[in-house]
Amino acid sequence: MFRPLALFIGLRYTKAERKNGFISFISFISMAGLTIGVAALITVLSVMNGFDRELKSRILGMVPQATVSSYGILPDWRELAKEIEAKDKDVEATAPFIQLQGMLTVNGQVSGVAVSGIEPEYEKRVSIIDEHITAGSLDDLKAGEFGIVLGESMVQSLGVQVGDKVTLVLPEASPSAAGVIPRFKRFTLVGTFKISPEIDSLVGYVQMRDAGVMLRLPEGAQGIRMRMHDIFKAPHAAVSAAQLDPQRLFADNWTNTHGNLFSAIQMEKAMIGLLLFLIVIVAAFNIVSSLVMLVTDKKPDIAILKTFGASPKLIMQVFMVQGMIIGVIGTVLGTVLGVTLALTVNDILVFVSKVFGVSLFDGSVYFVDFLPSQVKVGDVLLIVGASFVLSFVMTIYPALRASRIQPAQTLRYE
C-alpha cells in the first residue's frame, strides 16, 4: 500500500518511544487541552442554542409575532385574515384579538393583568397556549359566559382555582348615579396554563366578544395576529399586511417588543464562544512548544535524513504531520465528547440535582425548569474546521525550523 514518505516518517515518529518523556507529556497535554476546549465550546454553544430555541418557542409562541391593528374596530376581520394569508406565503396562520389591561381582584388580593380577547378556534393556530393548558380548556371560553384563563403563577398568587370567580377591573371610569366608578366585571376561572413565570403571572385570556363588551366596542376585532413560518420575516409581513388598508391599519411585530432580548442572547453566545475559543488557542500553542522540543530532540535524525537526500520540504511535511496528528486526535475526541455532553447535559444535571438534593433550575424563577440543549451541525462544523486550521497553522514554525537544520553542524559532535 502506497503512503507518502512524509506521512510514513511522521507516523513512525508518533508511534516510536521517545527518550525524552517530557516531550511526550507536553504532546499529551496539547491533545488533552484541544479535546477539552473543543468539547467545552460545542457543549456551551449547544446550551445557548437550547435557550434561544426555548425563548423563541415559549415567548414568541405566546406574544404576537406580527400584527396589524385598527384605529377603530374591524367588523370584517375574517375577510381581512384571509387576504393576509393569501397575500403573504410566509404567514402560517392568523387570529383576531382585542387587547385590554386591568387588575384582577379576589378576596382582597390584587394583581395586574394583560388580557387578550381571543377566538379559541383561531388562537390555537397562532399560539402555543393550548399545548400548555394544565386545567380546564381554552374551548370553555364562550361568548356571553365571561370565562377567563389565567397562568398558574397568577392563580396561586390570587389563591383561586378553576370554577372560582375573579373580578376584572379596567382603568376606565364609568359615570353613574353614584358618581364616577371604575368599570369592572366578574369572570369565572375556566382554565389555567403554565409556560414561564413571566407569562404565567401577567397574561390572561377571555373570549373576544366578552372583551369587546368590557370595552363597550361593537362586534369585531381590534387587530389580526400572525404566526410566521420564519419569525425574522415578521417585520416585512406586518408592513405588507398593513398596506391592504393603510388608512385603517398600522403594523407591529415582535422585534419592537422582544427584539432586545434576542439580541442580548446572540451577543452572549458570541462572547462566550469567543472566550471559550481561547482554550482552543492555548491548546494549539502547546502544539508549537511540543513540536519545537521534538525538533530539538530529533536533530540528529533530521541531519541523517538530509544527508540521504531529504529535502527541506520533506522535513517540513514530516513535522507538520506530527502536529496535525495531535490536532486531529484532539479535535475528534473533543467533538465526540462535546456532542455527547450536549445531548446528555440535562440528564447529567438531573442526576447531580438528585445526588446533592438541590434544584439548580427552579421553574418558579426561570422560564424553564431544565437545561435545554440544541446541537447545530453548522456550529459543530465551524468549531471543528477552526480547530483543524489552528492546529495546522501552529505546525508551520516548528516545521520550518526543522527544515533549516544544517547536517554538518548537527553531526559534528555526534
Phi, psi and omega per residue, in radians:
M1 nan 2.250 -3.083
F2 -1.356 2.301 3.019
R3 -2.378 2.363 3.097
P4 -0.969 2.544 -3.074
L5 -1.067 -0.734 -3.135
A6 -1.066 -0.713 3.127
L7 -1.181 -0.694 -3.130
F8 -1.099 -0.836 -3.121
I9 -1.178 -0.715 -3.139
G10 -1.061 -0.749 3.114
L11 -1.177 -0.633 3.097
R12 -1.115 -0.719 3.106
Y13 -1.115 -0.630 -3.125
T14 -1.197 -0.723 -3.084
K15 -1.369 -0.468 -3.044
A16 -1.229 2.574 3.065
E17 -1.324 2.350 -3.094
R18 -1.706 2.490 3.119
K19 -1.158 -0.595 -3.130
N20 -1.658 1.752 -3.111
G21 -1.139 -0.407 -3.120
F22 -1.147 -0.608 3.112
I23 -1.118 -0.752 3.107
S24 -1.088 -0.680 3.137
F25 -1.126 -0.780 3.124
I26 -1.102 -0.689 3.096
S27 -1.096 -0.714 3.110
F28 -1.126 -0.729 3.112
I29 -1.094 -0.706 3.111
S30 -1.070 -0.797 -3.137
M31 -1.130 -0.770 -3.134
A32 -1.138 -0.714 3.119
G33 -1.092 -0.713 3.115
L34 -1.144 -0.707 3.118
T35 -1.071 -0.841 -3.125
I36 -1.127 -0.753 -3.128
G37 -1.084 -0.831 3.138
V38 -1.130 -0.739 3.140
A39 -1.104 -0.780 3.140
A40 -1.103 -0.721 -3.115
L41 -1.131 -0.789 3.135
I42 -1.134 -0.770 -3.095
T43 -1.121 -0.856 -3.077
V44 -1.175 -0.737 3.127
L45 -1.146 -0.588 3.087
S46 -1.158 -0.694 3.093
V47 -1.138 -0.729 3.088
M48 -1.090 -0.688 3.071
N49 -1.091 -0.661 3.130
G50 -1.121 -0.772 3.104
F51 -1.114 -0.704 3.114
D52 -1.081 -0.743 3.127
R53 -1.125 -0.769 -3.120
E54 -1.136 -0.682 3.103
L55 -1.103 -0.755 -3.132
K56 -1.132 -0.764 -3.075
S57 -1.304 -0.629 -3.088
R58 -1.525 -0.972 -3.095
I59 -1.209 -0.904 -3.118
L60 -1.348 -0.163 3.000
G61 -1.368 -0.290 -3.129
M62 -1.862 -0.845 -3.109
V63 -1.335 2.673 3.119
P64 -1.090 2.251 3.096
Q65 -1.353 -0.661 3.057
A66 -2.665 2.490 -3.128
T67 -2.462 2.686 2.862
V68 -2.183 2.259 -3.104
S69 -2.120 2.729 -3.131
S70 -1.779 2.634 3.040
Y71 -1.269 -0.245 3.078
G72 -2.256 -2.018 3.136
I73 -2.274 2.651 -3.133
L74 -1.952 1.578 3.124
P75 -1.222 -0.418 -3.105
D76 -1.772 0.628 -3.018
W77 -1.107 -0.494 3.130
R78 -1.126 -0.777 3.116
E79 -1.149 -0.699 3.134
L80 -1.123 -0.712 3.136
A81 -1.092 -0.707 3.117
K82 -1.143 -0.684 3.128
E83 -1.119 -0.713 -3.134
I84 -1.110 -0.789 -3.134
E85 -1.155 -0.631 -3.140
A86 -1.267 -0.588 -3.060
K87 -1.333 -0.678 -3.023
D88 -2.131 1.982 -3.124
K89 -1.260 -0.238 3.077
D90 -1.316 -0.264 3.115
V91 -1.453 2.042 -3.104
E92 -1.397 -0.726 -3.110
A93 -2.788 2.858 3.123
T94 -2.345 2.774 3.110
A95 -2.728 2.540 3.121
P96 -1.451 2.831 3.089
F97 -2.726 2.726 2.910
I98 -2.257 2.236 -3.073
Q99 -1.877 2.343 3.044
L100 -2.572 2.719 3.138
Q101 -2.237 2.543 -3.131
G102 -2.954 -2.682 3.135
M103 -2.274 2.455 3.018
L104 -1.761 2.336 3.141
T105 -2.371 2.434 3.082
V106 -2.812 2.299 3.108
N107 0.899 0.666 3.106
G108 1.456 -0.114 3.090
Q109 -1.573 2.390 -3.111
V110 -2.242 2.428 3.115
S111 -2.577 2.343 3.062
G112 -1.228 2.586 -3.086
V113 -2.602 2.489 2.985
A114 -1.808 1.943 -3.026
V115 -1.769 2.309 3.059
S116 -1.901 2.168 3.008
G117 -1.485 2.114 -2.994
I118 -2.288 2.853 2.889
E119 -1.808 1.906 -3.020
P120 -0.878 -0.706 -3.106
E121 -1.058 -0.713 -3.132
Y122 -1.409 -0.640 -3.077
E123 -1.082 -0.600 3.137
K124 -1.070 -0.432 -3.101
R125 -1.400 -0.428 -3.041
V126 -1.996 -0.109 -3.044
S127 -2.319 2.748 3.082
I128 -1.630 0.138 -3.044
I129 -0.999 -0.721 -3.072
D130 -1.162 -0.457 -3.140
E131 -1.340 -0.245 -3.061
H132 -2.071 0.353 3.061
I133 -1.245 2.233 -3.125
T134 -1.829 -0.307 3.101
A135 -2.700 2.536 -3.116
G136 1.250 -2.712 -3.104
S137 -2.693 2.617 3.067
L138 -1.153 -0.492 -3.138
D139 -1.216 -0.223 3.104
D140 -1.306 -0.122 3.051
L141 -1.400 1.772 -3.101
K142 -2.084 2.454 -3.107
A143 -1.028 2.310 3.091
G144 1.573 -0.242 -3.123
E145 -1.655 -0.186 3.087
F146 0.880 1.029 3.014
G147 -1.661 2.786 -3.136
I148 -2.479 2.499 3.080
V149 -1.997 2.230 -3.073
L150 -2.201 2.801 3.065
G151 -1.287 2.675 -3.092
E152 -1.074 -0.638 3.141
S153 -1.067 -0.747 3.137
M154 -1.220 -0.679 3.121
V155 -1.062 -0.745 3.127
Q156 -1.167 -0.680 -3.135
S157 -1.202 -0.534 3.117
L158 -1.490 -0.297 3.136
G159 1.245 0.701 -3.130
V160 -2.134 2.993 3.076
Q161 -2.487 2.986 -3.096
V162 -0.982 2.278 -3.108
G163 1.827 -0.335 -3.140
D164 -1.352 2.806 3.105
K165 -1.687 2.433 3.015
V166 -2.279 2.649 -3.119
T167 -1.881 2.184 3.088
L168 -1.697 2.101 -3.134
V169 -1.934 2.197 3.129
L170 -1.691 2.596 3.134
P171 -1.386 0.790 3.108
E172 -2.304 2.382 -3.091
A173 -1.669 2.504 3.091
S174 -2.049 2.201 3.111
P175 -1.222 2.492 3.124
S176 -2.621 3.100 3.129
A177 -1.108 -0.466 -3.141
A178 -1.540 0.048 -3.098
G179 1.948 -2.870 3.136
V180 -1.514 2.120 -3.130
I181 -2.195 2.667 3.108
P182 -1.124 2.675 3.079
R183 -1.496 2.207 -3.108
F184 -2.549 2.822 -3.138
K185 -2.695 2.446 3.101
R186 -1.503 2.276 3.112
F187 -2.039 2.704 3.070
T188 -1.783 2.240 3.107
L189 -1.261 1.975 -3.075
V190 -1.924 -0.089 -3.130
G191 -2.997 2.769 3.078
T192 -2.330 2.729 3.092
F193 -2.415 2.828 3.118
K194 -2.436 2.015 3.133
I195 -2.223 -1.044 3.070
S196 -2.712 2.674 -3.096
P197 -0.966 -0.672 -3.113
E198 -1.094 -0.764 -3.118
I199 -1.354 -0.751 -3.076
D200 -1.071 -0.485 -3.084
S201 -1.660 0.086 -3.021
L202 -2.299 -0.526 -2.929
V203 -1.827 2.499 3.030
G204 -2.435 2.784 -3.133
Y205 -2.261 2.398 3.012
V206 -2.320 2.938 3.082
Q207 -1.189 2.457 -2.998
M208 -1.045 -0.677 -3.132
R209 -1.169 -0.642 3.098
D210 -1.109 -0.666 3.095
A211 -1.143 -0.681 3.096
G212 -1.111 -0.666 3.100
V213 -1.116 -0.741 3.126
M214 -1.055 -0.658 -3.110
L215 -1.590 0.003 -3.136
R216 1.022 0.792 3.113
L217 -1.799 2.630 3.022
P218 -1.178 2.938 -3.081
E219 -1.113 2.325 -3.122
G220 2.612 -2.939 -3.117
A221 -2.139 2.680 3.039
Q222 -1.368 -0.529 -3.085
G223 -2.883 3.093 3.124
I224 -2.083 2.226 3.093
R225 -1.706 2.459 -3.113
M226 -2.091 2.458 2.994
R227 -1.865 2.281 -3.007
M228 -1.789 2.612 2.945
H229 -1.188 -0.689 3.101
D230 -2.207 1.964 -3.031
I231 -1.098 -0.402 -3.112
F232 -1.346 -0.104 3.052
K233 -1.720 0.108 -3.118
A234 -1.063 -0.775 -3.136
P235 -1.000 -0.771 -3.138
H236 -1.162 -0.697 -3.121
A237 -1.134 -0.699 3.141
A238 -1.123 -0.794 3.136
V239 -1.121 -0.722 -3.140
S240 -1.096 -0.705 3.130
A241 -1.181 -0.680 -3.130
A242 -1.132 -0.476 -3.130
Q243 -1.234 -0.191 3.070
L244 -1.136 -0.535 3.105
D245 -2.658 1.257 -3.005
P246 -1.080 -0.383 3.132
Q247 -1.316 -0.386 -3.036
R248 -1.988 -0.397 -2.983
L249 -1.999 2.593 2.975
F250 -2.352 2.634 -2.969
A251 -1.796 2.694 3.011
D252 -2.669 2.792 3.132
N253 -2.686 3.017 -3.001
W254 -1.159 -0.421 -3.123
T255 -1.158 -0.428 3.105
N256 -1.363 -0.479 -3.071
T257 -1.788 -0.624 -3.076
H258 -2.257 0.198 -3.105
G259 -1.078 -0.681 -3.123
N260 -1.098 -0.612 -3.139
L261 -1.088 -0.799 -3.110
F262 -1.302 -0.544 3.056
S263 -1.119 -0.688 3.118
A264 -1.123 -0.695 3.134
I265 -1.148 -0.738 3.124
Q266 -1.122 -0.667 3.113
M267 -1.157 -0.752 3.116
E268 -1.079 -0.719 3.127
K269 -1.074 -0.761 -3.127
A270 -1.140 -0.768 -3.096
M271 -1.197 -0.752 3.123
I272 -1.128 -0.711 3.097
G273 -1.072 -0.712 3.124
L274 -1.144 -0.746 3.139
L275 -1.125 -0.747 -3.139
L276 -1.228 -0.489 3.117
F277 -1.150 -0.378 3.065
L278 -1.078 -0.556 3.085
I279 -1.076 -0.762 3.127
V280 -1.117 -0.695 3.140
I281 -1.124 -0.758 3.114
V282 -1.062 -0.763 3.121
A283 -1.104 -0.664 3.125
A284 -1.163 -0.631 3.074
F285 -1.123 -0.529 3.069
N286 -1.116 -0.499 3.073
I287 -1.084 -0.698 3.113
V288 -1.039 -0.877 -3.088
S289 -1.116 -0.713 -3.135
S290 -1.168 -0.664 3.131
L291 -1.254 -0.643 3.098
V292 -1.062 -0.779 3.111
M293 -1.173 -0.612 3.102
L294 -1.147 -0.727 3.111
V295 -1.061 -0.751 3.103
T296 -1.075 -0.715 -3.123
D297 -1.214 -0.527 -3.044
K298 -1.779 0.294 -3.131
K299 -0.944 -0.834 3.121
P300 -1.041 -0.714 3.133
D301 -1.110 -0.704 3.133
I302 -1.132 -0.731 3.136
A303 -1.087 -0.734 3.140
I304 -1.133 -0.748 3.113
L305 -1.041 -0.668 -3.138
K306 -1.210 -0.628 3.099
T307 -1.164 -0.446 3.079
F308 -1.491 0.034 3.039
G309 1.848 0.145 3.117
A310 -1.170 2.310 -3.131
S311 -1.436 2.765 3.054
P312 -0.972 -0.590 3.124
K313 -1.106 -0.721 3.122
L314 -1.130 -0.754 3.119
I315 -1.055 -0.750 3.097
M316 -1.032 -0.785 -3.105
Q317 -1.110 -0.644 3.131
V318 -1.024 -0.840 -3.070
F319 -1.393 -0.406 3.013
M320 -1.228 -0.618 3.041
V321 -1.071 -0.744 3.111
Q322 -0.990 -0.871 -3.117
G323 -1.160 -0.679 -3.122
M324 -1.211 -0.504 3.069
I325 -1.090 -0.773 3.076
I326 -1.057 -0.786 -3.114
G327 -1.135 -0.757 -3.112
V328 -1.162 -0.836 -3.128
I329 -1.097 -0.813 3.133
G330 -1.066 -0.740 -3.129
T331 -1.189 -0.769 -3.140
V332 -1.111 -0.817 3.111
L333 -1.083 -0.716 3.122
G334 -1.128 -0.679 3.119
T335 -1.132 -0.817 3.123
V336 -1.067 -0.805 -3.140
L337 -1.137 -0.755 -3.113
G338 -1.126 -0.797 3.129
V339 -1.129 -0.707 3.114
T340 -1.085 -0.798 3.115
L341 -1.125 -0.714 -3.123
A342 -1.090 -0.624 -3.113
L343 -1.394 -0.355 -3.062
T344 -2.086 0.154 -3.019
V345 -1.084 -0.624 3.132
N346 -1.221 -0.667 3.088
D347 -1.104 -0.688 3.095
I348 -1.112 -0.721 3.133
L349 -1.114 -0.723 3.104
V350 -1.100 -0.726 3.126
F351 -1.094 -0.796 3.125
V352 -1.078 -0.708 -3.139
S353 -1.100 -0.709 3.141
K354 -1.216 -0.710 -3.097
V355 -1.149 -0.768 -3.070
F356 -1.688 -0.050 3.077
G357 1.143 0.586 3.134
V358 -2.152 2.622 3.092
S359 -1.804 1.838 -3.079
L360 -1.337 -0.473 3.100
F361 -2.246 1.743 -3.137
D362 -1.461 2.065 -3.106
G363 -1.097 -0.352 3.121
S364 -1.443 -0.180 -3.125
V365 -1.921 -0.852 -3.109
Y366 -1.670 2.798 -3.112
F367 -1.348 -0.133 2.995
V368 -2.344 2.627 3.100
D369 -1.880 0.412 3.102
F370 -2.570 2.993 3.126
L371 -1.741 1.793 -3.098
P372 -1.293 2.639 3.119
S373 -2.604 2.423 3.100
Q374 -2.448 1.967 3.132
V375 -1.442 2.079 3.099
K376 -1.812 2.201 -3.097
V377 -1.018 -0.661 -3.140
G378 -1.073 -0.742 3.115
D379 -1.117 -0.767 -3.120
V380 -1.097 -0.797 3.139
L381 -1.108 -0.664 3.115
L382 -1.122 -0.762 -3.142
I383 -1.150 -0.800 -3.135
V384 -1.096 -0.788 3.128
G385 -1.077 -0.765 3.131
A386 -1.109 -0.673 3.128
S387 -1.156 -0.729 3.110
F388 -1.108 -0.815 -3.118
V389 -1.088 -0.764 -3.131
L390 -1.117 -0.728 3.110
S391 -1.087 -0.719 3.134
F392 -1.118 -0.805 -3.118
V393 -1.052 -0.673 -3.086
M394 -1.246 -0.220 3.114
T395 -1.526 -0.240 -2.988
I396 -1.141 -0.856 -3.080
Y397 -1.111 -0.883 3.126
P398 -1.056 -0.694 3.137
A399 -1.143 -0.690 3.108
L400 -1.133 -0.682 3.107
R401 -1.125 -0.679 3.118
A402 -1.148 -0.656 -3.093
S403 -1.200 -0.313 -3.089
R404 -1.670 0.055 3.116
I405 -1.158 2.315 3.139
Q406 -1.626 2.111 -3.080
P407 -1.036 -0.734 -3.058
A408 -1.095 -0.795 -3.127
Q409 -1.184 -0.628 -3.072
T410 -1.277 -0.718 -3.050
L411 -1.527 -0.034 -3.089
R412 -1.042 -0.698 -3.050
Y413 -1.856 0.180 3.122
E414 -1.507 nan nan
